[in-house]
Amino acid sequence: FRMGASCYQILFLQDGTFLNFAYIPNLDDYEAAETVIDLFDAEGSLLASHRLTGLMFAHTIDDQGRVYFADRREFPRVVRYRIDVR
């Protein structure tokens, strides 16, 4: 556990899986904070986990299953991921 860490977003996908977003702050350096994204199946079992630098928010999912994330900086960076668990 880390002081200030929190879950802030859950995104349900069409196949019944869901993404949970957790913010892990770095109290010494705001830019070094991380977002942990966990993918769970419909029964709640963890399938995959990924860390991104900074506080990221999911914005949309396209028709090919790609999830788009963006941060909230003055000039936001946008990243796109395809969810593929094998």
PyMOL commands that set and color helices and strands:
alter all, ss='L'
color gray80, all
select helices_A, chain A and resi 30-32
alter helices_A, ss='H'
color red, helices_A
select strands_A, chain A and resi 6-12+18-24+34-40+46-53+56-61+66-71+78-82
alter strands_A, ss='S'
color yellow, strands_A
deselect
rebuild
show_as cartoon
